[in-house]
């Protein structure tokens, strides 16, 4: 069982927007603005899409955005494209003892 | 542009020790940042194994802490993972990655391609 809870799957049609949630606790997501999101295509290494809740690394499309409210972080993808179909993982800093925790992953299907 | 490359045996026997090395190019580990290991069992999600700061401070997943050792060799610009007493449950693709940050890691911004390690007799 993963420390952070994500929906197993989400889907959307091209052009639509979807949001993936990542629910933690007051010991991780709720306490630190250090949530990151990763995109992983089959057989490939994960790619950083969002860091520090809402910061987009250079080269990442502005269709990807991140936010946080309380113990839940969210990744929103607008203007869905076929290439966005992938697995998405959230990750949060959880303090000096537990340190880092991942979500179980969400499979995004573009219909 | 930083690049990371994992290397090590692809097959390890049960009860033995898994050893992997991550060679870093395009960035000097001694310059800073955190350096981590993550694994992914076949068909499953990502699991953080541990992280080492460039100074040598280490942080481990509590569920693996008793079996994990991560070390850094700044002279070779590489860091390493040792996981002892492996079982079939440790079969996974193992990734190394860079974590920028000073006071705390802010995300894994560069990843190796991953290496599959199978635990089997």
Interface residues (C-beta under 8 A of the other chain):
Chain A: X2 X32 X34 X36 X38 X40 X45 X46 X47 X48 X50 X51 X52 X57 X89 X91 X93 X96 X97 X98 X99 X100 X101 X102 X103 X104 X105
Chain B: X36 X38 X45 X46 X47 X48 X51 X59 X60 X61 X62 X95 X104 X105 X106 X107 X108 X109 X111 X112 X113 X114
